[in-house]
């Protein structure tokens, strides 16, 4: 099993953690934006499936 040769510093660990958290925040913001555009009906570059049953039930 692979074992690190030296202990990773707190600064390096925190830097990796901050990058990971930042990517999650960006992904969440994109998902929220896409969701809002789909609900408002202004989604142009986003394709999503629409079931025929849902269309019949709304009419």
C-alpha positions as CSV (number, residue, x, y, z in Angstrom):
1,X,0.0,0.0,0.0
2,X,1.3,3.5,-0.9
3,X,2.4,5.6,2.1
4,X,3.3,9.3,1.9
5,X,6.9,10.0,2.6
6,X,6.4,13.2,4.6
7,X,3.6,14.8,6.5
8,X,1.5,17.3,4.4
9,X,1.5,20.8,5.9
10,X,-1.7,22.3,7.2
11,X,-1.5,25.1,4.7
12,X,-1.3,22.7,1.8
13,X,-4.2,20.6,3.2
14,X,-6.3,23.7,3.7
15,X,-5.5,24.9,0.2
16,X,-6.8,21.6,-1.3
17,X,-9.9,21.7,0.8
18,X,-10.7,25.3,-0.2
19,X,-10.3,24.4,-3.9
20,X,-12.6,21.4,-3.5
21,X,-15.2,23.5,-1.7
22,X,-14.9,26.3,-4.3
23,X,-15.7,23.8,-7.1
24,X,-18.8,22.6,-5.2
25,X,-20.0,26.2,-4.8
26,X,-19.6,26.9,-8.6
27,X,-21.4,23.6,-9.5
28,X,-24.3,24.5,-7.1
29,X,-24.6,27.9,-8.6
30,X,-24.7,26.5,-12.2
31,X,-27.4,23.9,-11.2
32,X,-29.5,26.6,-9.6
33,X,-29.2,28.8,-12.6
34,X,-30.2,26.0,-15.0
35,X,-33.1,25.1,-12.7
36,X,-34.4,28.6,-12.7
37,X,-34.2,29.0,-16.5
38,X,-36.0,25.6,-17.0
39,X,-38.8,26.6,-14.6
40,X,-39.2,30.1,-16.2
41,X,-39.3,28.5,-19.7
42,X,-36.2,30.5,-20.9
43,X,-33.9,27.6,-21.3
44,X,-32.3,27.6,-24.7
45,X,-29.1,25.6,-24.6
46,X,-30.3,23.0,-22.2
47,X,-32.2,19.8,-23.3
48,X,-34.3,17.9,-20.9
49,X,-36.8,15.1,-21.3
50,X,-40.5,15.9,-21.1
51,X,-42.8,13.0,-20.6
52,X,-46.0,12.8,-22.5
53,X,-48.0,11.9,-19.4
54,X,-47.0,15.2,-17.7
55,X,-48.2,17.2,-20.8
56,X,-51.5,15.4,-20.8
57,X,-52.1,15.9,-17.1
58,X,-51.4,19.6,-17.3
59,X,-54.0,20.3,-20.0
